[in-house]
């Protein structure tokens, strides 16, 4: 058959074939109706029991005492009304049941007393005692300065970070946030001695391990004396190594305030800072490196 005759061959039209095609689902454009102020999506479920317990903490802790007291009183009333002898008789099933009930009632009372005596310590945000500080290494280009400031703004906005110090290659590249007040100059922040800081046991341990160190409650660590530039009431500190040449010290205003997600995110930020600062140091002229 020739190509021309094939093109001229009419194609039969069968409307029943179109009717047998599957019906595809129709897509409807959804609108959030922000102007109406209504949310039409799935609503999160609330745990009413947990909400009630958290709102009535004292009542829940005292509940075993009430249950034990009522049970004890019920046993005594039943014993006196039923006409059973007040002396326990081991051969009597009623006496054995009463003894078991008395033991459970006393256990409930003791449990309630323990619940009332042991309460979780509330963790609150503290106001760092110090002065505002923003010191940036003068030799840094604008691109590096912008990245350092972005790190500070991000950490202070979404975490409990109140102080940030970045030391790299023997110099303090950034000191920002709340810092301890200098003992020699009134109103000035305590300067960071990068060389002494890097030689301390805290930084040396972090640099050797190459892993992040989280001091969730700084007051419990004797190495706190190696961080005199942080406010005296700093609650938590993260020591994040920046390669093998630097370290980032992040001070928080809340005990155990940095979550697991915060720590993982800070680790990624540390890797990014290490790449940026390594590139900057390697591109420095030799004369400038000697001054550093």
Backbone as a ProteinNet text record, in pm:
[ID]
protein_1_A
[PRIMARY]
XXXXXXXXXXXXXXXXXXXXXXXXXXXXXXXXXXXXXXXXXXXXXXXXXXXXXXXXXXXXXXXXXXXXXXXXXXXXXXXXXXXXXXXXXXXXXXXXXXXXXXXXXXXXXXXXXXXXXXXXXXXXXXXXXXXXXXXXXXXXXXXXXXXXXXXXXXXXXXXXXXXXXXXXXXXXXXXXXXXXXXXXXXXXXXXXXXXXXXXXXXXXXXXXXXXXXXXXXXXXXXXXXXXXXXXXXXXXXXXXXXXXXXXXXXXXXXXXXXXXXXXXXXXXXXXXXXXXXXXXXXXXXXXXXXXX
[TERTIARY]
85	0	88.4	52.4	129.8	101.6	201.2	185.3	70.5	49.9	-57.7	-193.5	-209.6	-338.4	-365.9	-259	-277.2	-326.5	-277.3	-320.7	-462.2	-504	-638.6	-743.6	-699.1	-795.4	-876	-1008.1	-1089	-1086	-1084.8	-1085.8	-1228.3	-1281.5	-1422.7	-1443.6	-1555.4	-1591	-1688.5	-1652.2	-1735.7	-1760.7	-1874.6	-1899.1	-1912.7	-1941.3	-1956.2	-1823.5	-1712	-1580.8	-1551.7	-1597.5	-1576.6	-1659.1	-1775.7	-1860.9	-1803.7	-1722.6	-1667.8	-1540.1	-1485.9	-1363.6	-1388.9	-1291.3	-1311.5	-1323.7	-1403.1	-1423.8	-1312.5	-1233	-1122.6	-1176	-1111	-1158.9	-1141.1	-1234.2	-1228.6	-1151.2	-1070.2	-990.5	-1061.2	-1080.2	-1148.4	-1048.3	-1042	-948.8	-998.3	-909.7	-945.3	-901.1	-974.8	-943.6	-937	-837.7	-820.6	-917.2	-982.6	-1079.9	-1021.9	-904.6	-841.3	-922.4	-996.2	-1072.6	-1188.5	-1242.6	-1352.1	-1303.8	-1171.8	-1118	-1155	-1189.4	-1228.5	-1131.3	-1101.3	-1012.2	-1096.5	-1096.7	-1180.2	-1102	-975.5	-896.2	-914.7	-840.7	-850.8	-801.8	-874.7	-840.4	-764.3	-662	-586.4	-670.9	-647.4	-720.7	-662	-748.9	-706.6	-722.5	-623.6	-629.9	-692.3	-822.9	-893.8	-845.4	-808.3	-760.6	-629.2	-536.3	-407	-425.6	-515.5	-540.7	-598.9	-691.2	-751.7	-650.2	-562.9	-460.8	-362.3	-320.1	-225	-286.3	-417.4	-483.4	-522.8	-526	-563.8	-455.6	-334.2	-219.8	-230.8	-266.2	-274.2	-383.4	-496.1	-605.7	-566.8	-500.3	-460.5	-358.3	-265.8	-165.5	-227.3	-333.9	-399.3	-503.5	-538	-644.3	-617	-494.8	-472.3	-496.9	-471.4	-496.2	-645.7	-725.4	-869.9	-923	-873.9	-920.3	-880.5	-757.3	-713.4	-788.4	-813.7	-887.9	-1030.5	-1096.8	-1234.5	-1238.1	-1141.3	-1137.2	-1114.9	-1025.1	-999.4	-1123.3	-1189.5	-1311.5	-1422	-1432.7	-1535	-1511.9	-1386.1	-1355.9	-1394.9	-1363.1	-1395	-1546.2	-1617.6	-1763.1	-1825.2	-1775.9	-1828.1	-1798.9	-1683.4	-1646.4	-1735.9	-1768.2	-1849.4	-1998	-2048.1	-2190.4	-2225	-2133.9	-2163.9	-2161.9	-2118.6	-2117.8	-2005.7	-1903.8	-1788.5	-1698.8	-1635.8	-1547	-1434.1	-1398.3	-1292.2	-1156	-1135.2	-1006.7	-1003.3	-895.3	-882.3	-869.4	-942	-939.5	-889.3	-779.9	-719.9	-808.4	-896.2	-983	-1104.6	-1127.1	-1243.5	-1204.7	-1283.5	-1257	-1280.1	-1374.3	-1400.9	-1281.6	-1220.4	-1102.9	-986.4	-967.6	-859.7	-886.7	-1010.3	-1044	-1025	-1062.1	-1043.9	-896	-813.6	-669.9	-611.4	-654.6	-607.4	-651.3	-775.1	-825.8	-751.8	-721	-645	-506.3	-443.5	-311.2	-315.8	-416.7	-430.5	-461.4	-545	-578.3	-454.8	-374.9	-251.8	-154.4	-147.2	-59.3	-102.9	-233	-282.7	-247.8	-260.9	-229.6	-81.3	4.7	148.2	184.8	119.2	144.9	107.8	-5.3	-44.6	51.7	103.1	201.1	330.4	372.5	493.3	470.8	353.7	323.9	322.3	275.5	272.1	410.7	497.3	630.3	728.1	706	797.5	727.4	781.1	726.1	837.7	807.9	911.3	947	1074.1	1121.2	1087.8	1025.1	988.2	1111.3	1124.9	1236.7	1185.9	1245.5	1202	1318.8	1285.4	1385.6	1439	1570.4	1633.7	1682.1	1694.9	1750	1901.3	1979.1	2124.9	2176.2	2267.1	2325.6	2454.6	2448.1	2564.1	2530.6	2609.4	2592.8	2580.3	2514.2	2502.3	2638.6	2665.6	2796.6	2782.5	2861.1	2869.4	3008.3	3095.2	3232.3	3257.5	3302.8	3327.7	3470.7	3539.4	3677.7	3685.9	3776.7	3779.9	3822.7	3896.1	3945.6	3845.6	3730.4	3634.1	3567.3	3549.7	3476.4	3327.1	3255.9	3113.2	3033.9	3073.3	2999	3008.8	3127.5	3145.5	3072.7	3079.2	3008.9	2858.4	2806.8	2662.7	2623.3	2708.9	2677.1	2683.7	2780.7	2789.5	2668.8	2628	2511	2384.4	2377.9	2261.9	2255	2371	2373.9	2323	2367.2	2323.1	2173.5	2125.2	1983	1896.6	1942.5	1865.8	1863.1	1978.9	1984.8	1907.5	1920.9	1851.4	1701.2	1658	1515.2	1441.6	1505	1433	1482.5	1588.2	1636.6	1649.4	1699.5	1719	1854.6	1917.9	2051.5	2045.9	2134.4	2145.7	2286.1	2383.6	2522.1	2584.4	2672.5	2739.8	2882.3	2974.9	3117	3171.5	3240.8	3301.8	3450.4	3531.7	3677.5	3731	3821.6	3872.1	4015	4101	4240.6	4310.4	4282.8	4351.1	4295.7	4182.8	4123.9	3975	3922.5	3779.2	3712.9	3641.7	3577.7	3445.6	3377.8	3247.5	3219.6	3176.5	3123.9	3000.1	2884.8	2760.1	2657.8	2565.2	2462.7	2493.5	2454.4	2480.8	2613.9	2703.3	2835.1	2855.1	2947.4	2979.5	3045.5	3017.6	3075.5	3221.4	3303.8	3446.9	3474.4	3572.9	3609.1	3699.4	3757.6	3848.9	3783.7	3689	3624.1	3474.5	3422.6	3281.1	3196.2	3092.4	3000.4	3048.8	3168.9	3223.3	3214.7	3205.5	3195.9	3333.3	3334.7	3459.2	3509.6	3633.9	3690.9	3722.6	3720	3748.4	3894.6	3968.6	4106.5	4102.2	4105.1	4085.9	4195.8	4319.3	4430.1	4414	4381.7	4361.5	4239	4135.2	4013.7	4040	4112.8	4138.3	4230.1	4307.8	4397.8	4332.2	4211.7	4142.5	4098	4068.1	4030.1	3896.7	3803.6	3674.4	3689.2	3756.7	3771.6	3861.7	3966.3	4055.4	3982.6	3895.4	3819.3	3724.6	3660.1	3568.7	3644.4	3758.9	3835.8	3890.5	3933.1	3986.6	3877.3	3762	3652.5	3587.6	3588.5	3524.5	3374.6	3317.3	3172.2	3124	2998.6	2937.7	2927.4	2947.3	2934.4	2825.3	2729.2	2613.5	2617.9	2639.2	2636.5	2498.1	2407.6	2267.1	2244.6	2326.6	2317.9	2458.1	2493.4	2631.6	2681.4	2592.9	2636.1	2693.1	2667.5	2716.4	2853.6	2908	3035.5	3145.6	3256.3	3366.8	3436.1	3422.8	3486.8	3422.8	3321.6	3256.2	3354	3458.9	3555.8	3635.1	3633.1	3703.8	3623.2	3501.6	3415.6	3379.4	3478	3447.7	3374.5	3372.8	3308.5	3157.4	3108.1	2963.7	2901.9	2773.9	2707.9	2717.8	2724.9	2744	2628.2	2508.3	2392.7	2352.3	2448.5	2420.8	2378	2268.6	2210.4	2262.9	2282	2326.1	2421.4	2510.8	2611.8	2628	2639.2	2674.2	2810.7	2902.2	3034.8	3036.3	3036.9	3029.9	3164.2	3236.8	3365.1	3344.1	3436	3435.8	3560.6	3548.2	3664.8	3766.8	3893.7	4001.5	4070.4	4007.7	4070.4	3986.2	3861.1	3776.3	3667.2	3594	3485.2	3381.3	3255.7	3144.8	3087	3074.3	3022.1	2887.2	2784.4	2647.1	2591.7	2561.8	2508	2357.5	2288.9	2143.5	2095.5	1972	1913.7	1817.1	1817	1726.1	1799.6	1782	1840.4	1776.2	1861.8	1815.4	1723.3	1756.2	1671.1	1691.6	1805.2	1832.5	1778.9	1689.8	1629.8	1722.9	1683.8	1762.1	1766.3	1655.7	1652.4	1744.8	1748.8	1839.6	1984.8	2018.9	2157.3	2195.6	2105.3	2134.7	2148.1	2062	2068.1	2197.8	2239.6	2363.8	2483.6	2477.6	2585.9	2598.9	2487.2	2490.5	2541.2	2499	2548.2	2698.7	2748.7	2892.4	2970	2917.2	2984.2	2986.8	2878	2873.7	2970.6	2976.3	3069.2	3213.9	3242.2	3378.5	3422.3	3333.9	3369.1	3391.5	3306.3	3319.3	3445.6	3472.1	3588.4	3718.4	3718	3837.8	3873.3	3774.8	3798	3852.1	3800.6	3847.8	3993	4026.2	4162.2	4262.4	4225.4	4317.4	4342.6	4249.6	4266.2	4330.5	4362.7	4425.6	4569.1	4615.1	4757.5	4843.8	4967.5	5057.7	5081.1	5088.7	5114.9	5001	4878.1	4763.2	4758.4	4795.3	4796.5	4897.2	5010.4	5108.1	5053.4	4972	4913.5	4810.4	4739.9	4641.1	4710.6
-119.6	0	124.3	220.7	343.2	433.3	524.1	614.8	711.1	754.7	849	789.1	661.5	597.8	574	551.2	532	658.9	771.8	898.5	931.9	884.8	917	819.8	716.7	618.4	680.4	682.5	745.3	660.5	728.9	663.3	658.7	540.4	531	597.6	662.6	734	648.4	617.2	532.8	607.9	674.3	750.5	663.3	531.2	446.2	425.4	434.6	418	530.3	652	764.6	747	690.1	673.2	570.3	473.9	369.3	409.2	529	574.4	597.1	569.6	590	738.3	764.3	903.4	943.2	1039.2	1086.2	1181.5	1185.4	1275.6	1421.7	1500.4	1644.1	1713.1	1807.1	1882.4	2013.8	2037	2158	2244	2364.3	2457.6	2492.7	2472.1	2500.2	2640.8	2700.1	2834.4	2832.8	2903.2	2905.9	3000.7	3088.2	3182.3	3258	3318.2	3391.7	3512.8	3568.3	3686.9	3653.1	3530.3	3492.7	3451.2	3423.3	3385.9	3245.9	3156.3	3020.2	2921.6	2817.8	2711.9	2587.7	2539.8	2428.1	2298.5	2298.9	2178	2089.7	1979.4	1889.5	1957.7	1940.3	2001.4	1902.2	1948.1	1856.6	1808.3	1683.3	1624.9	1671.2	1692.9	1733.8	1618.1	1603.5	1500.9	1564.8	1543.8	1610.1	1562.5	1435.4	1384.1	1451.3	1460.2	1524.5	1672.2	1739.7	1880.6	1897.1	1809.4	1820.6	1793.2	1694.5	1661.9	1777.4	1837.7	1949	2072.3	2091.8	2207.5	2184.8	2060.9	2028	1940.8	1989.5	1911.7	1879	1977.2	1954	1853.2	1862.5	1768.6	1626.4	1609.5	1476.1	1416.4	1497.9	1447.4	1409	1476.6	1445.8	1335.6	1296.6	1198.7	1065.5	1007.7	881.9	892.7	1008.7	1025.6	1017.3	1083	1078.3	935.7	867.9	731	639.4	650.1	567.1	596.9	726	761.5	710.6	726.2	677.2	525.8	455.6	309.8	264.8	332.3	297.6	319.9	432.2	460.5	359.7	318.3	221.9	86.7	45.7	-81.7	-76.9	34	46	48.2	120.9	126.1	-10.7	-79.1	-212.7	-309.4	-292.7	-382.6	-361.6	-235.5	-206	-235.3	-216.8	-235.6	-382.9	-460.2	-600.4	-689.6	-639.4	-717.6	-816.5	-802.6	-891.8	-845.9	-938.6	-905.4	-816.1	-712.3	-620.6	-686.3	-798.3	-868.3	-949.9	-937.7	-1010.5	-1158.6	-1233.9	-1379.7	-1436.2	-1507.1	-1559.1	-1660.1	-1724.9	-1825.2	-1764.9	-1635.1	-1569.2	-1505.1	-1534.6	-1475.2	-1324.1	-1277.8	-1134.1	-1061.5	-1120.5	-1058.4	-1050	-1155.3	-1151.8	-1045.6	-1030.1	-927.2	-787.2	-771.1	-639.6	-604	-702	-675.1	-635.8	-703.9	-669.9	-529.2	-494.8	-360.7	-253.8	-282.7	-186.5	-163.5	-270.5	-254.3	-169.8	-191.1	-110.4	34.4	57.8	194.8	269.5	204.4	267.7	294	201.8	222.1	344.3	361.7	479.5	608.4	606.7	727	761.6	662.9	687.7	734.9	679.3	723.5	869.4	909.9	1050	1143.2	1100.5	1183	1197.5	1089.3	1096.7	1189.5	1180.2	1267.4	1414.6	1443.2	1582.1	1634.7	1546.7	1590.5	1604.9	1530.9	1535.5	1608.9	1722.9	1803	1838.6	1836.4	1875	2022.5	2049.2	2186.7	2261.8	2374.8	2455.3	2524.4	2518.2	2580.7	2707.3	2817.5	2946.1	3015.4	3107.9	3186.7	3295.4	3310.7	3413.1	3526.9	3641.8	3757.8	3759.8	3742.9	3740.7	3870.7	3856.6	3971.5	4010.5	4119.7	4165	4286.9	4309	4425.3	4378.4	4460.9	4431.4	4446.6	4354.7	4354.4	4312.5	4377.2	4338.4	4374.2	4275.7	4293.9	4200	4257.4	4181.2	4206.6	4102.5	4114.7	4208.1	4303.5	4412.5	4366.8	4257.7	4214.2	4130.6	4103.7	4018.4	4093.3	4029.2	4093.5	4098.5	4175.9	4195.9	4065.8	3978.4	3853.9	3765.9	3759.6	3679.2	3743.7	3876.3	3946.2	3922.8	3927.9	3904.5	3763.4	3666.1	3529	3513.1	3575	3566	3631.3	3746.1	3812.6	3732.5	3666	3580.3	3465.5	3408.2	3299.4	3349.7	3467.3	3521.3	3550.8	3613.3	3646.4	3520.3	3418	3294.1	3223.5	3213.2	3143.2	3218	3349.1	3425.5	3430.4	3407.8	3416	3286.2	3172.4	3044.9	2955.7	2994	2914.8	3005.8	2947.7	3025.4	3093.1	3106.5	3167.4	3314.8	3353.3	3493	3548.3	3460.6	3502.2	3412.2	3472	3396.2	3445.5	3351.7	3382.4	3283.9	3336.1	3252.6	3285.4	3187.4	3200.2	3106.9	3160.6	3080.9	3122.6	3024.2	3046.2	3144.5	3130.7	3212.8	3351.8	3385.7	3518.7	3506.2	3606.5	3612.8	3685.9	3615	3674.3	3742.5	3693	3749.3	3729.8	3837.8	3834	3922.7	3860.4	3934.5	3882.3	3968.5	3932	3991.3	3920.4	3964.3	3905.2	3990.6	3948.4	3996.1	3932.2	3973.5	4110.9	4188.6	4323.5	4315.4	4395.9	4396.1	4449.3	4390	4433.5	4555.3	4585.8	4700	4822.3	4800.9	4911.2	4906.6	5013.4	5018.7	5027.9	4946.4	4949.9	4878.7	4822.6	4752.3	4601.8	4529	4383.4	4321.6	4209.5	4135.2	4082.7	4115.2	4072.7	3923.8	3863.5	3720.9	3702.2	3629.8	3594.1	3461.7	3472.2	3353.2	3250.6	3296.3	3202.1	3123.6	3193.3	3127	3037.2	3082.1	3003.4	2871	2875.1	2754	2657.3	2706.9	2620.6	2561.6	2602.7	2551.1	2406.9	2342.9	2201.4	2180.3	2274.2	2259.6	2256.5	2356.2	2365.3	2255.3	2220.9	2115	1981.6	1953.8	1829.8	1825.6	1939.3	1945	1934.3	2001.4	1998.5	1858.9	1788.5	1654.2	1556	1567.9	1476.4	1511.7	1639.8	1682.4	1678.7	1660	1651.2	1763.3	1795.9	1902.1	1860.8	1957.3	1934.1	2026	1965.4	2039.6	2037.4	2152.6	2166.8	2217.5	2124.4	2159.3	2244.3	2225.3	2305.6	2351.6	2469.2	2516.4	2527.3	2555	2573	2445.5	2330.3	2203.4	2166.1	2243.1	2209.5	2300.8	2242.3	2327	2405.5	2361.1	2432.6	2565.5	2604.8	2733.6	2849.2	2831.2	2939.4	2971	2881.8	2908.7	2997.3	3031.3	3115.7	3242.8	3325.5	3444.9	3553.5	3544.8	3647	3627.1	3512.7	3489.7	3548.3	3586.3	3635.5	3533.8	3584	3495.9	3398.9	3435.3	3347.8	3276.7	3253.2	3174.6	3033.6	2986.3	2860.4	2738.9	2751.1	2637.7	2687.5	2599.3	2635.7	2519.3	2553.6	2457.2	2494.6	2397.5	2415.4	2341	2417.1	2358.8	2376.6	2267.9	2283.4	2327.5	2411.5	2456.6	2399.6	2277.3	2210.7	2183.5	2201.6	2182.8	2314.4	2427	2556.8	2650.9	2619.1	2715.4	2648.4	2734.4	2686.3	2796.7	2755.6	2848.4	2817.7	2920.6	2906.8	2976.6	2900.1	2950.7	2941.5	3055.7	3059.5	3077.2	3003.2	3009.5	3061.8	3110.3	3167.8	3073.2	2944.1	2846.9	2715.7	2654.1	2523.8	2420.4	2343.1	2243.3	2306.4	2429.4	2502.9	2465.6	2406.5	2368	2226.4	2214.2	2084.9	2003.5	1879.3	1792.8	1848.5	1905.2	1965.9	2086.9	2166.2	2281.5	2236.3	2131.2	2082.8	2033.2	1960.4	1912.3	2028.7	2128.2	2244.6	2322.4	2337.6	2409.7	2334.3	2202.9	2125.3	2156.4	2165.3	2199.7	2342.2	2433.9	2571.5	2575.7	2494.5	2490.1	2443.2	2344.6	2297.7	2406.9	2480.4	2589.1	2700.8	2736.4	2840.1	2796.9	2670.7	2621.6	2636.9	2603.4	2617.6	2764	2852.4	2994.6	3054.6	3026.2	3085.1	3024.1	2896.8	2835.5	2901	2926.5	2994.4	3134.8	3203.8	3339.4	3337.9	3247.1	3242.3	3201.8	3110.3	3066.7	3174.6	3267.2	3374.6	3498.3	3497.4	3613.8	3628.8	3753.5	3773.8	3728.8	3694.2	3645.9	3752.2	3878.9	3985.1	3995.2	3982.2	3990.3	3868.8	3750	3630.5	3642.3	3707.2	3726.7	3813.8	3912.3	3999.4	3924.5	3830	3751.2	3662.6
0	0	0	-81	-89	28.8	54	168	143.5	21.7	-6.4	17.3	-23.6	-2.4	144.9	225	370	436.4	395.1	454.3	413.8	293.8	249	301.2	374.2	425.7	537.9	532.6	637.7	764.6	879.8	1010.9	1058.9	1087.9	1131	1266.1	1281	1405.1	1484.4	1607.3	1692.1	1822.5	1838.1	1960.5	2083.6	2069	2186.7	2258.2	2184.4	2247.7	2345.5	2310.4	2403.4	2528.5	2514.9	2632.4	2728.6	2674.7	2760.6	2831.8	2802.7	2869.2	3017.4	3103.4	3247.4	3279.7	3377.2	3420.6	3516.5	3474.1	3557.8	3663.8	3780.5	3886.8	3848.4	3889.2	3862.5	3972.8	3931.1	4027.2	4057.8	4186.1	4230.5	4304.6	4270.4	4333.7	4473.1	4569.4	4708.3	4745.3	4831.8	4878.3	5029.9	5084.2	5229.5	5297.8	5221.1	5277.6	5397.1	5374.7	5483	5524.6	5428.9	5462.9	5556.1	5542	5629.4	5766.8	5781	5910	5953.8	5859.9	5894.1	5830.7	5906.7	5858	5831.9	5706.7	5667.2	5653.2	5686.8	5677.4	5798.9	5805.1	5921.4	6047.9	6153.8	6281	6367.7	6438	6524.1	6640.8	6678.6	6789.2	6922.4	7017.8	7151.2	7247.6	7332.7	7435.9	7560	7577.3	7686.2	7822.6	7832.2	7960.9	8000.1	7903.8	7933.6	7967.6	7897.3	7927.5	8067.6	8104.5	8236.7	8347.2	8325.7	8425.4	8442.4	8331.5	8340.6	8405.9	8387.8	8448.1	8593.5	8638.3	8776.6	8839.4	8836.5	8882.9	9031.9	9115.5	9259.6	9293.8	9225.7	9252.3	9216	9102.4	9059.3	9155.3	9203.3	9297.2	9431.6	9470.9	9598.7	9587.3	9464	9445.3	9515.1	9510.9	9583.9	9733.7	9793.8	9937.3	9966.3	9880.8	9900.1	9881.9	9778.8	9753.2	9867.9	9916.2	10027.5	10156	10182.8	10303.5	10301.2	10185.6	10174.2	10186.9	10127.2	10136.4	10280.5	10349.4	10489.7	10575.8	10554.2	10630.1	10598.3	10471.3	10433.3	10499.5	10511.4	10577	10724.6	10791.3	10933.9	10955.7	10868.8	10883.5	10858.2	10754.6	10724.8	10838.5	10899.6	11010.1	11131.2	11157.5	11275.5	11252.7	11131.6	11103.7	11087.7	11028.7	10998.4	11120.8	11235.8	11358.3	11369.1	11286.9	11294.2	11408	11473.2	11584.1	11535.3	11615.9	11572.3	11561.4	11626.7	11618.9	11490.2	11416.1	11290	11316.4	11239.8	11250.1	11118.3	11125.1	11001.8	10932.1	11008.2	10947.5	10878.6	10897	10838.7	10704.6	10602.6	10471.1	10472.6	10553.2	10563.7	10624.2	10722.4	10785.6	10686.6	10609.9	10510	10403.8	10361.7	10263.6	10321.1	10448.3	10511.8	10524.4	10559.8	10569.5	10434	10329.6	10195.4	10155.7	10190	10157.7	10236.7	10363.2	10443.5	10384.9	10338.2	10276.9	10150.8	10067	9945.6	9978.1	10082.4	10120.6	10170.4	10253.8	10303.4	10189.1	10093.4	9977.5	9896.3	9878.4	9807	9880.7	10011.9	10089.5	10078.5	10088.8	10077.1	9936	9835.4	9697.8	9678.7	9733.5	9723.7	9794.1	9910.8	9982.2	9902.1	9835.8	9752.3	9634	9571.2	9457.1	9497.4	9617.3	9662.4	9699.2	9746.6	9790.2	9674.2	9566.6	9451.8	9338	9303.5	9194.1	9096.5	8968.1	8871	8884.3	8875.9	8886	8758	8772.8	8656.3	8599.3	8468.3	8398.3	8330.9	8365.3	8310.9	8242.2	8156.6	8085	8177	8179.6	8262.6	8173.7	8233.4	8163.3	8182.9	8075.8	8091.2	8152.6	8247.5	8316.9	8245.2	8171.6	8097.7	8014.7	7914.1	7827.5	7683.3	7603.6	7460.6	7393.9	7301.9	7237	7092.3	7006.3	6865.5	6814.6	6816.6	6770.7	6653.9	6543.4	6421.2	6377.7	6338.6	6293.8	6174	6180.4	6081.5	5942.8	5931.3	5801.2	5721.9	5778.2	5709.8	5594.5	5480.5	5370	5402.2	5322.2	5347.7	5336.5	5244.5	5228.1	5352.5	5412.1	5533	5650.6	5660.8	5768.2	5757.9	5636.7	5617.9	5661.5	5631.3	5671.1	5822.6	5887.2	6033.4	6100.2	6048.5	6105.1	6079.3	5963.5	5936.3	6036.3	6068.5	6167.8	6301.9	6342.7	6471.1	6472.4	6367.8	6362.6	6359.7	6290.8	6283.8	6418.9	6483.9	6611.8	6720	6723.1	6826.6	6804.3	6680.6	6650.5	6681.4	6657	6667.9	6781.1	6851.6	6964.4	7086.4	7194.9	7318	7321.2	7206.8	7199.1	7239.6	7331.5	7373.6	7354.4	7328.1	7307.8	7201.5	7121.6	7016.4	7001.6	7006.7	6988.1	6885.3	6784.5	6681.3	6677.7	6714	6710.6	6603.3	6522.4	6409.6	6379.1	6363.5	6324.9	6419	6548.5	6648.1	6665.6	6604.1	6615.8	6645.9	6712.2	6738.8	6623	6541.7	6425	6460.3	6564.4	6598.5	6746.9	6810.2	6947.2	6949.4	6966.7	6953.5	7054	7086.8	7184.4	7320.7	7425.9	7562.7	7606.7	7655.7	7703.1	7845.9	7914.4	8050.3	8048.7	8150.4	8158.3	8200	8134.1	8162.1	8301.8	8368.8	8504.2	8503.2	8388.4	8379.4	8314.9	8225.5	8156.3	8184.3	8241.3	8275.5	8149.1	8143.6	8030.7	7907.3	7910.2	7795	7816.5	7707.1	7714.7	7735.1	7802.8	7824	7689.5	7656.8	7529.1	7531.7	7414.4	7399.7	7362.4	7445.7	7414.3	7337.7	7205.3	7121.9	7143.9	7161.1	7180.4	7310	7417.8	7546.6	7543.2	7472.5	7462.9	7391.8	7280.5	7203.6	7277.3	7371.2	7447	7571.1	7604.2	7720.9	7701.8	7813.4	7808.7	7738.1	7753.3	7687.5	7535.8	7483.1	7337.6	7284	7359.9	7314.3	7304	7401.6	7395.7	7277.5	7248.7	7135.1	7003.6	6994.3	6870.3	6841.8	6946.6	6925.2	6884	6946.2	6911.9	6778.7	6743.5	6619.7	6624.5	6744.8	6760.3	6851.1	6835.4	6913.9	7060.6	7151.3	7294.1	7348.2	7416.4	7468.3	7620.8	7680.6	7826.6	7862.7	7891.9	7910.9	8034.9	8138	8260.9	8294.2	8249.6	8257.1	8400.6	8495.1	8633.9	8694.4	8634.9	8688.9	8635	8542.6	8480.5	8533.4	8581.3	8631	8520.8	8394.5	8284.3	8251.6	8328.1	8305.3	8318.1	8400	8420	8294.2	8195.8	8070.5	7976.2	8015.4	7932.1	8008.1	8044.3	8124.3	8047.4	7916.5	7835.1	7825.8	7868.4	7869.6	7996.3	7991.8	8113	8226.3	8349.5	8464.8	8484.4	8439.7	8457.8	8328.3	8240.3	8120.3	8161.5	8106.8	8151.8	8076	7947.4	7865.7	7757.9	7714.4	7614.3	7517.3	7391	7286.9	7231	7230.4	7171.2	7038.8	6931.1	6797	6726.1	6698	6628	6483.9	6437.3	6297.9	6231.6	6185.6	6130.3	6239.1	6206.1	6303.4	6337.5	6300.6	6325.8	6410.9	6430.7	6500.7	6581.1	6649.8	6734	6746.4	6755.3	6778.6	6916.7	6998.8	7134.3	7139.2	7167.6	7166.4	7307.4	7367.1	7501.9	7500.5	7587.2	7594.6	7728.3	7731.2	7852.4	7922.3	7884.2	7943	7962.9	8079.2	8105	8012.3	7945.8	7848.6	7743.8	7706.1	7612.8	7467.6	7433.1	7294.7	7271.7	7176.7	7146.6	7057	7034.3	6945.5	6803.2	6759.4	6625.7	6619.4	6726.6	6730.8	6720.7	6792.1	6789.5	6650.3	6585.9	6450.5	6352.9	6367.5	6279	6300.9	6427.2	6456.8	6399.8	6398.3	6337.4	6188.3	6118.9	5975.9	5954.8	6042.2	6031.7	6052.9	6147.9	6171.6	6050.7	5979.6	5858.7	5751.7	5740.1	5641.6	5679.4	5806.2	5850.5	5830.9	5856.8	5839.2	5694.2	5600.5	5458.3	5421.3	5472.3	5439	5498.6	5625.1	5691.4	5640.6	5605.1	5547.2	5414.9	5334.1	5206.3	5227.9	5328.2	5356.5	5404.3	5497.8	5551.9	5444.5	5358.7	5253.5	5149.8	5133.5	5035.2	5093.6	5223.7	5284.3	5234.6	5215.4	5185.1	5301.6	5274.4	5378	5484.4	5446.2	5542.7	5642.6	5593.2	5682.6	5773.9	5724.3	5806.4	5919.7	5894.8	5999.5	6111	6077.1	6179.6	6262.9	6197.8	6271.6	6374.9
[MASK]
++++++++++++++++++++++++++++++++++++++++++++++++++++++++++++++++++++++++++++++++++++++++++++++++++++++++++++++++++++++++++++++++++++++++++++++++++++++++++++++++++++++++++++++++++++++++++++++++++++++++++++++++++++++++++++++++++++++++++++++++++++++++++++++++++++++++++++++++++++++++++++++++++++

